[in-house]
């Protein structure tokens, strides 16, 4: 397994979640989500790939922000969309 170079490029401290109450786009559009993810580059909160709109993945692709963290209580795992691995 290769090492993800994107983790070393993340800002410190980690950015604050922009919409801690839920997925930014789902809140705006009145849609629902399954689980939440937070972008570790800018703090965007988006819904997971099990959610109908997959806003976290869409944000990562559009804004070129590859690393997210689970925004679920009790979870702290991180995922890199580019390297397709837990980091």
PyMOL Python script that loads the backbone (N, CA, C, O; Angstrom):
from pymol import cmd

cmd.read_pdbstr("""\
ATOM      1  N   UNK A   1       0.837  -1.173   0.000  1.00  0.00           N
ATOM      2  CA  UNK A   1       0.000   0.000   0.000  1.00  0.00           C
ATOM      3  C   UNK A   1       0.885   1.239   0.000  1.00  0.00           C
ATOM      4  O   UNK A   1       1.836   1.330   0.776  1.00  0.00           O
ATOM      5  N   UNK A   2       0.572   2.182  -0.863  1.00  0.00           N
ATOM      6  CA  UNK A   2       1.357   3.408  -0.932  1.00  0.00           C
ATOM      7  C   UNK A   2       0.887   4.401   0.128  1.00  0.00           C
ATOM      8  O   UNK A   2      -0.223   4.295   0.650  1.00  0.00           O
ATOM      9  N   UNK A   3       1.733   5.347   0.430  1.00  0.00           N
ATOM     10  CA  UNK A   3       1.415   6.383   1.401  1.00  0.00           C
ATOM     11  C   UNK A   3       0.705   7.527   0.675  1.00  0.00           C
ATOM     12  O   UNK A   3       1.114   7.927  -0.414  1.00  0.00           O
ATOM     13  N   UNK A   4      -0.343   8.041   1.276  1.00  0.00           N
ATOM     14  CA  UNK A   4      -1.100   9.138   0.686  1.00  0.00           C
ATOM     15  C   UNK A   4      -0.351  10.450   0.911  1.00  0.00           C
ATOM     16  O   UNK A   4      -0.138  10.859   2.052  1.00  0.00           O
ATOM     17  N   UNK A   5       0.041  11.095  -0.160  1.00  0.00           N
ATOM     18  CA  UNK A   5       0.758  12.372  -0.068  1.00  0.00           C
ATOM     19  C   UNK A   5      -0.166  13.530   0.286  1.00  0.00           C
ATOM     20  O   UNK A   5       0.305  14.589   0.702  1.00  0.00           O
ATOM     21  N   UNK A   6      -1.471  13.345   0.128  1.00  0.00           N
ATOM     22  CA  UNK A   6      -2.421  14.437   0.346  1.00  0.00           C
ATOM     23  C   UNK A   6      -2.573  14.805   1.825  1.00  0.00           C
ATOM     24  O   UNK A   6      -2.900  15.947   2.145  1.00  0.00           O
ATOM     25  N   UNK A   7      -2.341  13.855   2.718  1.00  0.00           N
ATOM     26  CA  UNK A   7      -2.477  14.120   4.151  1.00  0.00           C
ATOM     27  C   UNK A   7      -1.470  15.175   4.598  1.00  0.00           C
ATOM     28  O   UNK A   7      -1.800  16.046   5.402  1.00  0.00           O
ATOM     29  N   UNK A   8      -0.258  15.102   4.088  1.00  0.00           N
ATOM     30  CA  UNK A   8       0.768  16.072   4.499  1.00  0.00           C
ATOM     31  C   UNK A   8       0.464  17.481   3.996  1.00  0.00           C
ATOM     32  O   UNK A   8       1.061  18.445   4.474  1.00  0.00           O
ATOM     33  N   UNK A   9      -0.447  17.614   3.048  1.00  0.00           N
ATOM     34  CA  UNK A   9      -0.802  18.917   2.494  1.00  0.00           C
ATOM     35  C   UNK A   9      -2.019  19.547   3.161  1.00  0.00           C
ATOM     36  O   UNK A   9      -2.434  20.643   2.784  1.00  0.00           O
ATOM     37  N   UNK A  10      -2.592  18.865   4.149  1.00  0.00           N
ATOM     38  CA  UNK A  10      -3.776  19.383   4.829  1.00  0.00           C
ATOM     39  C   UNK A  10      -3.412  20.531   5.766  1.00  0.00           C
ATOM     40  O   UNK A  10      -2.333  20.534   6.359  1.00  0.00           O
ATOM     41  N   UNK A  11      -4.306  21.498   5.898  1.00  0.00           N
ATOM     42  CA  UNK A  11      -4.047  22.609   6.813  1.00  0.00           C
ATOM     43  C   UNK A  11      -4.117  22.161   8.273  1.00  0.00           C
ATOM     44  O   UNK A  11      -4.874  21.256   8.622  1.00  0.00           O
ATOM     45  N   UNK A  12      -3.323  22.804   9.109  1.00  0.00           N
ATOM     46  CA  UNK A  12      -3.421  22.591  10.545  1.00  0.00           C
ATOM     47  C   UNK A  12      -3.584  23.954  11.201  1.00  0.00           C
ATOM     48  O   UNK A  12      -2.850  24.883  10.861  1.00  0.00           O
ATOM     49  N   UNK A  13      -4.495  24.099  12.101  1.00  0.00           N
ATOM     50  CA  UNK A  13      -5.403  23.063  12.569  1.00  0.00           C
ATOM     51  C   UNK A  13      -6.455  22.726  11.517  1.00  0.00           C
ATOM     52  O   UNK A  13      -6.626  23.444  10.531  1.00  0.00           O
ATOM     53  N   UNK A  14      -7.144  21.630  11.747  1.00  0.00           N
ATOM     54  CA  UNK A  14      -8.217  21.202  10.864  1.00  0.00           C
ATOM     55  C   UNK A  14      -9.285  22.295  10.800  1.00  0.00           C
ATOM     56  O   UNK A  14      -9.630  22.871  11.833  1.00  0.00           O
ATOM     57  N   UNK A  15      -9.815  22.592   9.614  1.00  0.00           N
ATOM     58  CA  UNK A  15     -10.836  23.645   9.516  1.00  0.00           C
ATOM     59  C   UNK A  15     -12.116  23.258  10.249  1.00  0.00           C
ATOM     60  O   UNK A  15     -12.467  22.081  10.333  1.00  0.00           O
ATOM     61  N   UNK A  16     -12.794  24.248  10.769  1.00  0.00           N
ATOM     62  CA  UNK A  16     -14.073  24.008  11.447  1.00  0.00           C
ATOM     63  C   UNK A  16     -15.135  23.636  10.420  1.00  0.00           C
ATOM     64  O   UNK A  16     -15.118  24.164   9.307  1.00  0.00           O
ATOM     65  N   UNK A  17     -16.055  22.746  10.762  1.00  0.00           N
ATOM     66  CA  UNK A  17     -17.153  22.407   9.851  1.00  0.00           C
ATOM     67  C   UNK A  17     -17.986  23.643   9.538  1.00  0.00           C
ATOM     68  O   UNK A  17     -18.384  24.376  10.443  1.00  0.00           O
ATOM     69  N   UNK A  18     -18.246  23.870   8.258  1.00  0.00           N
ATOM     70  CA  UNK A  18     -18.998  25.061   7.846  1.00  0.00           C
ATOM     71  C   UNK A  18     -20.466  24.968   8.226  1.00  0.00           C
ATOM     72  O   UNK A  18     -21.075  25.983   8.563  1.00  0.00           O
ATOM     73  N   UNK A  19     -21.046  23.784   8.181  1.00  0.00           N
ATOM     74  CA  UNK A  19     -22.447  23.585   8.561  1.00  0.00           C
ATOM     75  C   UNK A  19     -22.522  22.388   9.505  1.00  0.00           C
ATOM     76  O   UNK A  19     -22.877  21.291   9.073  1.00  0.00           O
ATOM     77  N   UNK A  20     -22.198  22.575  10.775  1.00  0.00           N
ATOM     78  CA  UNK A  20     -22.180  21.450  11.711  1.00  0.00           C
ATOM     79  C   UNK A  20     -23.541  20.785  11.901  1.00  0.00           C
ATOM     80  O   UNK A  20     -23.619  19.676  12.429  1.00  0.00           O
ATOM     81  N   UNK A  21     -24.613  21.455  11.474  1.00  0.00           N
ATOM     82  CA  UNK A  21     -25.945  20.864  11.616  1.00  0.00           C
ATOM     83  C   UNK A  21     -26.281  19.849  10.529  1.00  0.00           C
ATOM     84  O   UNK A  21     -27.293  19.155  10.633  1.00  0.00           O
ATOM     85  N   UNK A  22     -25.439  19.746   9.468  1.00  0.00           N
ATOM     86  CA  UNK A  22     -25.693  18.749   8.430  1.00  0.00           C
ATOM     87  C   UNK A  22     -25.049  19.080   7.106  1.00  0.00           C
ATOM     88  O   UNK A  22     -24.259  20.017   6.996  1.00  0.00           O
ATOM     89  N   UNK A  23     -25.400  18.294   6.097  1.00  0.00           N
ATOM     90  CA  UNK A  23     -24.866  18.465   4.739  1.00  0.00           C
ATOM     91  C   UNK A  23     -25.263  19.835   4.195  1.00  0.00           C
ATOM     92  O   UNK A  23     -26.440  20.194   4.171  1.00  0.00           O
ATOM     93  N   UNK A  24     -24.267  20.581   3.766  1.00  0.00           N
ATOM     94  CA  UNK A  24     -24.488  21.953   3.295  1.00  0.00           C
ATOM     95  C   UNK A  24     -25.529  22.021   2.183  1.00  0.00           C
ATOM     96  O   UNK A  24     -26.459  22.824   2.252  1.00  0.00           O
ATOM     97  N   UNK A  25     -25.380  21.190   1.168  1.00  0.00           N
ATOM     98  CA  UNK A  25     -26.297  21.214   0.017  1.00  0.00           C
ATOM     99  C   UNK A  25     -27.663  20.651   0.373  1.00  0.00           C
ATOM    100  O   UNK A  25     -28.683  21.191  -0.056  1.00  0.00           O
ATOM    101  N   UNK A  26     -27.701  19.561   1.158  1.00  0.00           N
ATOM    102  CA  UNK A  26     -28.986  18.974   1.545  1.00  0.00           C
ATOM    103  C   UNK A  26     -29.800  19.948   2.395  1.00  0.00           C
ATOM    104  O   UNK A  26     -31.017  20.044   2.235  1.00  0.00           O
ATOM    105  N   UNK A  27     -29.141  20.660   3.286  1.00  0.00           N
ATOM    106  CA  UNK A  27     -29.838  21.658   4.089  1.00  0.00           C
ATOM    107  C   UNK A  27     -30.433  22.746   3.193  1.00  0.00           C
ATOM    108  O   UNK A  27     -31.569  23.173   3.395  1.00  0.00           O
ATOM    109  N   UNK A  28     -29.664  23.184   2.214  1.00  0.00           N
ATOM    110  CA  UNK A  28     -30.121  24.240   1.294  1.00  0.00           C
ATOM    111  C   UNK A  28     -31.268  23.740   0.408  1.00  0.00           C
ATOM    112  O   UNK A  28     -32.208  24.482   0.125  1.00  0.00           O
ATOM    113  N   UNK A  29     -31.184  22.464  -0.031  1.00  0.00           N
ATOM    114  CA  UNK A  29     -32.162  21.918  -0.976  1.00  0.00           C
ATOM    115  C   UNK A  29     -33.335  21.210  -0.311  1.00  0.00           C
ATOM    116  O   UNK A  29     -34.303  20.855  -0.983  1.00  0.00           O
ATOM    117  N   UNK A  30     -33.260  21.003   0.991  1.00  0.00           N
ATOM    118  CA  UNK A  30     -34.333  20.298   1.684  1.00  0.00           C
ATOM    119  C   UNK A  30     -34.325  18.799   1.435  1.00  0.00           C
ATOM    120  O   UNK A  30     -35.368  18.149   1.514  1.00  0.00           O
ATOM    121  N   UNK A  31     -33.148  18.243   1.132  1.00  0.00           N
ATOM    122  CA  UNK A  31     -33.036  16.798   0.903  1.00  0.00           C
ATOM    123  C   UNK A  31     -32.403  16.132   2.127  1.00  0.00           C
ATOM    124  O   UNK A  31     -31.945  16.808   3.048  1.00  0.00           O
ATOM    125  N   UNK A  32     -32.386  14.804   2.121  1.00  0.00           N
ATOM    126  CA  UNK A  32     -31.902  14.040   3.275  1.00  0.00           C
ATOM    127  C   UNK A  32     -30.572  13.371   2.977  1.00  0.00           C
ATOM    128  O   UNK A  32     -30.185  13.199   1.822  1.00  0.00           O
ATOM    129  N   UNK A  33     -29.879  12.997   4.052  1.00  0.00           N
ATOM    130  CA  UNK A  33     -28.602  12.301   3.947  1.00  0.00           C
ATOM    131  C   UNK A  33     -28.621  11.074   4.834  1.00  0.00           C
ATOM    132  O   UNK A  33     -29.491  10.926   5.692  1.00  0.00           O
ATOM    133  N   UNK A  34     -27.636  10.176   4.618  1.00  0.00           N
ATOM    134  CA  UNK A  34     -27.483   8.974   5.433  1.00  0.00           C
ATOM    135  C   UNK A  34     -26.410   9.219   6.491  1.00  0.00           C
ATOM    136  O   UNK A  34     -26.680   9.110   7.688  1.00  0.00           O
ATOM    137  N   UNK A  35     -25.189   9.550   6.051  1.00  0.00           N
ATOM    138  CA  UNK A  35     -24.078   9.853   6.951  1.00  0.00           C
ATOM    139  C   UNK A  35     -23.383  11.109   6.446  1.00  0.00           C
ATOM    140  O   UNK A  35     -23.542  11.494   5.288  1.00  0.00           O
ATOM    141  N   UNK A  36     -22.615  11.742   7.321  1.00  0.00           N
ATOM    142  CA  UNK A  36     -21.947  12.991   6.964  1.00  0.00           C
ATOM    143  C   UNK A  36     -20.436  12.826   6.927  1.00  0.00           C
ATOM    144  O   UNK A  36     -19.866  12.018   7.660  1.00  0.00           O
ATOM    145  N   UNK A  37     -19.795  13.610   6.057  1.00  0.00           N
ATOM    146  CA  UNK A  37     -18.346  13.665   5.916  1.00  0.00           C
ATOM    147  C   UNK A  37     -17.940  15.136   5.913  1.00  0.00           C
ATOM    148  O   UNK A  37     -18.689  15.990   5.438  1.00  0.00           O
ATOM    149  N   UNK A  38     -16.753  15.430   6.444  1.00  0.00           N
ATOM    150  CA  UNK A  38     -16.263  16.810   6.442  1.00  0.00           C
ATOM    151  C   UNK A  38     -14.958  16.875   5.657  1.00  0.00           C
ATOM    152  O   UNK A  38     -14.078  16.032   5.829  1.00  0.00           O
ATOM    153  N   UNK A  39     -14.842  17.868   4.804  1.00  0.00           N
ATOM    154  CA  UNK A  39     -13.635  18.091   4.012  1.00  0.00           C
ATOM    155  C   UNK A  39     -12.546  18.628   4.936  1.00  0.00           C
ATOM    156  O   UNK A  39     -12.762  19.604   5.654  1.00  0.00           O
ATOM    157  N   UNK A  40     -11.395  17.999   4.916  1.00  0.00           N
ATOM    158  CA  UNK A  40     -10.305  18.422   5.788  1.00  0.00           C
ATOM    159  C   UNK A  40      -9.481  19.555   5.201  1.00  0.00           C
ATOM    160  O   UNK A  40      -8.509  19.999   5.813  1.00  0.00           O
ATOM    161  N   UNK A  41      -9.858  20.024   4.030  1.00  0.00           N
ATOM    162  CA  UNK A  41      -9.193  21.179   3.437  1.00  0.00           C
ATOM    163  C   UNK A  41      -9.948  22.481   3.728  1.00  0.00           C
ATOM    164  O   UNK A  41      -9.333  23.513   3.997  1.00  0.00           O
ATOM    165  N   UNK A  42     -11.300  22.426   3.671  1.00  0.00           N
ATOM    166  CA  UNK A  42     -12.060  23.677   3.811  1.00  0.00           C
ATOM    167  C   UNK A  42     -13.201  23.619   4.814  1.00  0.00           C
ATOM    168  O   UNK A  42     -13.790  24.657   5.115  1.00  0.00           O
ATOM    169  N   UNK A  43     -13.539  22.441   5.346  1.00  0.00           N
ATOM    170  CA  UNK A  43     -14.610  22.330   6.319  1.00  0.00           C
ATOM    171  C   UNK A  43     -15.991  22.096   5.728  1.00  0.00           C
ATOM    172  O   UNK A  43     -16.979  22.101   6.463  1.00  0.00           O
ATOM    173  N   UNK A  44     -16.085  21.892   4.420  1.00  0.00           N
ATOM    174  CA  UNK A  44     -17.385  21.592   3.795  1.00  0.00           C
ATOM    175  C   UNK A  44     -17.942  20.305   4.403  1.00  0.00           C
ATOM    176  O   UNK A  44     -17.231  19.306   4.509  1.00  0.00           O
ATOM    177  N   UNK A  45     -19.206  20.330   4.797  1.00  0.00           N
ATOM    178  CA  UNK A  45     -19.876  19.137   5.298  1.00  0.00           C
ATOM    179  C   UNK A  45     -20.785  18.627   4.189  1.00  0.00           C
ATOM    180  O   UNK A  45     -21.665  19.341   3.709  1.00  0.00           O
ATOM    181  N   UNK A  46     -20.557  17.376   3.789  1.00  0.00           N
ATOM    182  CA  UNK A  46     -21.346  16.776   2.720  1.00  0.00           C
ATOM    183  C   UNK A  46     -21.826  15.389   3.103  1.00  0.00           C
ATOM    184  O   UNK A  46     -21.323  14.776   4.044  1.00  0.00           O
ATOM    185  N   UNK A  47     -22.808  14.909   2.358  1.00  0.00           N
ATOM    186  CA  UNK A  47     -23.359  13.587   2.635  1.00  0.00           C
ATOM    187  C   UNK A  47     -22.533  12.500   1.939  1.00  0.00           C
ATOM    188  O   UNK A  47     -21.878  12.746   0.926  1.00  0.00           O
ATOM    189  N   UNK A  48     -22.582  11.304   2.506  1.00  0.00           N
ATOM    190  CA  UNK A  48     -21.765  10.171   2.059  1.00  0.00           C
ATOM    191  C   UNK A  48     -22.266   9.572   0.742  1.00  0.00           C
ATOM    192  O   UNK A  48     -23.306   9.971   0.219  1.00  0.00           O
ATOM    193  N   UNK A  49     -21.523   8.628   0.231  1.00  0.00           N
ATOM    194  CA  UNK A  49     -21.891   7.973  -1.026  1.00  0.00           C
ATOM    195  C   UNK A  49     -23.093   7.043  -0.905  1.00  0.00           C
ATOM    196  O   UNK A  49     -23.628   6.603  -1.922  1.00  0.00           O
ATOM    197  N   UNK A  50     -23.529   6.732   0.313  1.00  0.00           N
ATOM    198  CA  UNK A  50     -24.765   5.971   0.505  1.00  0.00           C
ATOM    199  C   UNK A  50     -25.987   6.891   0.479  1.00  0.00           C
ATOM    200  O   UNK A  50     -27.121   6.416   0.424  1.00  0.00           O
ATOM    201  N   UNK A  51     -25.762   8.178   0.516  1.00  0.00           N
ATOM    202  CA  UNK A  51     -26.843   9.163   0.452  1.00  0.00           C
ATOM    203  C   UNK A  51     -27.233   9.386  -1.007  1.00  0.00           C
ATOM    204  O   UNK A  51     -26.398   9.216  -1.896  1.00  0.00           O
ATOM    205  N   UNK A  52     -28.477   9.761  -1.268  1.00  0.00           N
ATOM    206  CA  UNK A  52     -28.922   9.935  -2.649  1.00  0.00           C
ATOM    207  C   UNK A  52     -28.096  10.918  -3.472  1.00  0.00           C
ATOM    208  O   UNK A  52     -27.909  10.704  -4.670  1.00  0.00           O
ATOM    209  N   UNK A  53     -27.595  11.996  -2.856  1.00  0.00           N
ATOM    210  CA  UNK A  53     -26.926  13.048  -3.630  1.00  0.00           C
ATOM    211  C   UNK A  53     -25.404  13.029  -3.592  1.00  0.00           C
ATOM    212  O   UNK A  53     -24.765  13.719  -4.387  1.00  0.00           O
ATOM    213  N   UNK A  54     -24.812  12.262  -2.697  1.00  0.00           N
ATOM    214  CA  UNK A  54     -23.357  12.081  -2.654  1.00  0.00           C
ATOM    215  C   UNK A  54     -22.588  13.408  -2.706  1.00  0.00           C
ATOM    216  O   UNK A  54     -21.657  13.557  -3.498  1.00  0.00           O
ATOM    217  N   UNK A  55     -22.976  14.362  -1.867  1.00  0.00           N
ATOM    218  CA  UNK A  55     -22.374  15.690  -1.924  1.00  0.00           C
ATOM    219  C   UNK A  55     -20.908  15.729  -1.492  1.00  0.00           C
ATOM    220  O   UNK A  55     -20.162  16.574  -1.987  1.00  0.00           O
ATOM    221  N   UNK A  56     -20.470  14.859  -0.600  1.00  0.00           N
ATOM    222  CA  UNK A  56     -19.053  14.862  -0.196  1.00  0.00           C
ATOM    223  C   UNK A  56     -18.162  14.488  -1.382  1.00  0.00           C
ATOM    224  O   UNK A  56     -17.142  15.136  -1.617  1.00  0.00           O
ATOM    225  N   UNK A  57     -18.535  13.459  -2.120  1.00  0.00           N
ATOM    226  CA  UNK A  57     -17.759  13.060  -3.306  1.00  0.00           C
ATOM    227  C   UNK A  57     -17.783  14.144  -4.374  1.00  0.00           C
ATOM    228  O   UNK A  57     -16.764  14.432  -5.001  1.00  0.00           O
ATOM    229  N   UNK A  58     -18.950  14.742  -4.575  1.00  0.00           N
ATOM    230  CA  UNK A  58     -19.076  15.806  -5.579  1.00  0.00           C
ATOM    231  C   UNK A  58     -18.184  16.993  -5.222  1.00  0.00           C
ATOM    232  O   UNK A  58     -17.542  17.580  -6.093  1.00  0.00           O
ATOM    233  N   UNK A  59     -18.148  17.342  -3.940  1.00  0.00           N
ATOM    234  CA  UNK A  59     -17.290  18.447  -3.494  1.00  0.00           C
ATOM    235  C   UNK A  59     -15.818  18.112  -3.726  1.00  0.00           C
ATOM    236  O   UNK A  59     -15.061  18.944  -4.225  1.00  0.00           O
ATOM    237  N   UNK A  60     -15.418  16.908  -3.369  1.00  0.00           N
ATOM    238  CA  UNK A  60     -14.019  16.504  -3.538  1.00  0.00           C
ATOM    239  C   UNK A  60     -13.603  16.589  -5.004  1.00  0.00           C
ATOM    240  O   UNK A  60     -12.505  17.053  -5.313  1.00  0.00           O
ATOM    241  N   UNK A  61     -14.464  16.148  -5.898  1.00  0.00           N
ATOM    242  CA  UNK A  61     -14.149  16.178  -7.331  1.00  0.00           C
ATOM    243  C   UNK A  61     -14.138  17.600  -7.884  1.00  0.00           C
ATOM    244  O   UNK A  61     -13.236  17.969  -8.636  1.00  0.00           O
ATOM    245  N   UNK A  62     -15.126  18.389  -7.518  1.00  0.00           N
ATOM    246  CA  UNK A  62     -15.249  19.744  -8.073  1.00  0.00           C
ATOM    247  C   UNK A  62     -14.182  20.696  -7.541  1.00  0.00           C
ATOM    248  O   UNK A  62     -13.641  21.511  -8.288  1.00  0.00           O
ATOM    249  N   UNK A  63     -13.882  20.588  -6.248  1.00  0.00           N
ATOM    250  CA  UNK A  63     -12.959  21.536  -5.625  1.00  0.00           C
ATOM    251  C   UNK A  63     -11.540  20.999  -5.489  1.00  0.00           C
ATOM    252  O   UNK A  63     -10.651  21.702  -5.010  1.00  0.00           O
ATOM    253  N   UNK A  64     -11.328  19.759  -5.908  1.00  0.00           N
ATOM    254  CA  UNK A  64      -9.994  19.128  -5.824  1.00  0.00           C
ATOM    255  C   UNK A  64      -9.501  19.071  -4.377  1.00  0.00           C
ATOM    256  O   UNK A  64      -8.330  19.330  -4.099  1.00  0.00           O
ATOM    257  N   UNK A  65     -10.415  18.729  -3.458  1.00  0.00           N
ATOM    258  CA  UNK A  65     -10.104  18.540  -2.039  1.00  0.00           C
ATOM    259  C   UNK A  65     -10.254  17.049  -1.749  1.00  0.00           C
ATOM    260  O   UNK A  65     -11.371  16.589  -1.509  1.00  0.00           O
ATOM    261  N   UNK A  66      -9.169  16.284  -1.763  1.00  0.00           N
ATOM    262  CA  UNK A  66      -9.280  14.831  -1.750  1.00  0.00           C
ATOM    263  C   UNK A  66      -9.557  14.148  -0.418  1.00  0.00           C
ATOM    264  O   UNK A  66     -10.059  13.024  -0.417  1.00  0.00           O
ATOM    265  N   UNK A  67      -9.254  14.776   0.720  1.00  0.00           N
ATOM    266  CA  UNK A  67      -9.333  14.045   1.987  1.00  0.00           C
ATOM    267  C   UNK A  67     -10.520  14.514   2.832  1.00  0.00           C
ATOM    268  O   UNK A  67     -10.691  15.702   3.102  1.00  0.00           O
ATOM    269  N   UNK A  68     -11.332  13.532   3.236  1.00  0.00           N
ATOM    270  CA  UNK A  68     -12.468  13.801   4.109  1.00  0.00           C
ATOM    271  C   UNK A  68     -12.315  13.001   5.393  1.00  0.00           C
ATOM    272  O   UNK A  68     -11.525  12.060   5.468  1.00  0.00           O
ATOM    273  N   UNK A  69     -13.084  13.392   6.396  1.00  0.00           N
ATOM    274  CA  UNK A  69     -13.154  12.656   7.657  1.00  0.00           C
ATOM    275  C   UNK A  69     -14.622  12.380   7.926  1.00  0.00           C
ATOM    276  O   UNK A  69     -15.489  13.176   7.566  1.00  0.00           O
ATOM    277  N   UNK A  70     -14.896  11.253   8.560  1.00  0.00           N
ATOM    278  CA  UNK A  70     -16.265  10.982   8.983  1.00  0.00           C
ATOM    279  C   UNK A  70     -16.707  12.094   9.925  1.00  0.00           C
ATOM    280  O   UNK A  70     -15.937  12.549  10.771  1.00  0.00           O
ATOM    281  N   UNK A  71     -17.943  12.521   9.772  1.00  0.00           N
ATOM    282  CA  UNK A  71     -18.506  13.538  10.653  1.00  0.00           C
ATOM    283  C   UNK A  71     -19.610  12.919  11.509  1.00  0.00           C
ATOM    284  O   UNK A  71     -20.543  13.595  11.943  1.00  0.00           O
ATOM    285  N   UNK A  72     -19.473  11.617  11.735  1.00  0.00           N
ATOM    286  CA  UNK A  72     -20.417  10.886  12.572  1.00  0.00           C
ATOM    287  C   UNK A  72     -19.872  10.806  13.992  1.00  0.00           C
ATOM    288  O   UNK A  72     -18.668  10.635  14.181  1.00  0.00           O
ATOM    289  N   UNK A  73     -20.744  10.928  14.994  1.00  0.00           N
ATOM    290  CA  UNK A  73     -20.290  10.836  16.390  1.00  0.00           C
ATOM    291  C   UNK A  73     -19.541   9.524  16.657  1.00  0.00           C
ATOM    292  O   UNK A  73     -19.994   8.443  16.280  1.00  0.00           O
ATOM    293  N   UNK A  74     -18.393   9.649  17.311  1.00  0.00           N
ATOM    294  CA  UNK A  74     -17.601   8.478  17.673  1.00  0.00           C
ATOM    295  C   UNK A  74     -16.708   7.936  16.573  1.00  0.00           C
ATOM    296  O   UNK A  74     -15.992   6.960  16.799  1.00  0.00           O
ATOM    297  N   UNK A  75     -16.725   8.536  15.387  1.00  0.00           N
ATOM    298  CA  UNK A  75     -15.876   8.080  14.284  1.00  0.00           C
ATOM    299  C   UNK A  75     -14.828   9.144  13.962  1.00  0.00           C
ATOM    300  O   UNK A  75     -15.116  10.340  14.003  1.00  0.00           O
ATOM    301  N   UNK A  76     -13.604   8.700  13.641  1.00  0.00           N
ATOM    302  CA  UNK A  76     -12.559   9.665  13.288  1.00  0.00           C
ATOM    303  C   UNK A  76     -11.731   9.221  12.087  1.00  0.00           C
ATOM    304  O   UNK A  76     -10.650   9.765  11.857  1.00  0.00           O
ATOM    305  N   UNK A  77     -12.212   8.246  11.319  1.00  0.00           N
ATOM    306  CA  UNK A  77     -11.450   7.776  10.167  1.00  0.00           C
ATOM    307  C   UNK A  77     -11.469   8.833   9.053  1.00  0.00           C
ATOM    308  O   UNK A  77     -12.387   9.646   8.944  1.00  0.00           O
ATOM    309  N   UNK A  78     -10.414   8.780   8.236  1.00  0.00           N
ATOM    310  CA  UNK A  78     -10.263   9.706   7.111  1.00  0.00           C
ATOM    311  C   UNK A  78     -10.103   8.896   5.824  1.00  0.00           C
ATOM    312  O   UNK A  78      -9.586   7.778   5.846  1.00  0.00           O
ATOM    313  N   UNK A  79     -10.544   9.461   4.718  1.00  0.00           N
ATOM    314  CA  UNK A  79     -10.505   8.796   3.415  1.00  0.00           C
ATOM    315  C   UNK A  79      -9.958   9.759   2.372  1.00  0.00           C
ATOM    316  O   UNK A  79     -10.315  10.937   2.346  1.00  0.00           O
ATOM    317  N   UNK A  80      -9.082   9.241   1.511  1.00  0.00           N
ATOM    318  CA  UNK A  80      -8.588  10.026   0.374  1.00  0.00           C
ATOM    319  C   UNK A  80      -9.270   9.511  -0.887  1.00  0.00           C
ATOM    320  O   UNK A  80      -9.117   8.345  -1.251  1.00  0.00           O
ATOM    321  N   UNK A  81     -10.019  10.377  -1.549  1.00  0.00           N
ATOM    322  CA  UNK A  81     -10.710  10.006  -2.783  1.00  0.00           C
ATOM    323  C   UNK A  81      -9.725   9.718  -3.920  1.00  0.00           C
ATOM    324  O   UNK A  81      -9.979   8.840  -4.744  1.00  0.00           O
ATOM    325  N   UNK A  82      -8.621  10.436  -3.973  1.00  0.00           N
ATOM    326  CA  UNK A  82      -7.654  10.254  -5.050  1.00  0.00           C
ATOM    327  C   UNK A  82      -6.952   8.903  -4.923  1.00  0.00           C
ATOM    328  O   UNK A  82      -6.868   8.148  -5.892  1.00  0.00           O
ATOM    329  N   UNK A  83      -6.449   8.602  -3.728  1.00  0.00           N
ATOM    330  CA  UNK A  83      -5.718   7.347  -3.512  1.00  0.00           C
ATOM    331  C   UNK A  83      -6.634   6.182  -3.162  1.00  0.00           C
ATOM    332  O   UNK A  83      -6.183   5.040  -3.072  1.00  0.00           O
ATOM    333  N   UNK A  84      -7.904   6.464  -2.968  1.00  0.00           N
ATOM    334  CA  UNK A  84      -8.903   5.448  -2.627  1.00  0.00           C
ATOM    335  C   UNK A  84      -8.446   4.571  -1.469  1.00  0.00           C
ATOM    336  O   UNK A  84      -8.387   3.346  -1.570  1.00  0.00           O
ATOM    337  N   UNK A  85      -8.123   5.245  -0.358  1.00  0.00           N
ATOM    338  CA  UNK A  85      -7.681   4.510   0.826  1.00  0.00           C
ATOM    339  C   UNK A  85      -7.957   5.295   2.090  1.00  0.00           C
ATOM    340  O   UNK A  85      -8.068   6.521   2.076  1.00  0.00           O
ATOM    341  N   UNK A  86      -8.065   4.558   3.181  1.00  0.00           N
ATOM    342  CA  UNK A  86      -8.161   5.160   4.510  1.00  0.00           C
ATOM    343  C   UNK A  86      -6.789   5.716   4.839  1.00  0.00           C
ATOM    344  O   UNK A  86      -5.772   5.054   4.632  1.00  0.00           O
ATOM    345  N   UNK A  87      -6.769   6.949   5.357  1.00  0.00           N
ATOM    346  CA  UNK A  87      -5.478   7.594   5.644  1.00  0.00           C
ATOM    347  C   UNK A  87      -5.398   8.068   7.086  1.00  0.00           C
ATOM    348  O   UNK A  87      -4.383   8.631   7.495  1.00  0.00           O
TER     349      UNK A  87
END
""", "prot")
cmd.dss("prot")
cmd.show_as("cartoon", "prot")
cmd.util.cbc("prot")
cmd.orient("prot")
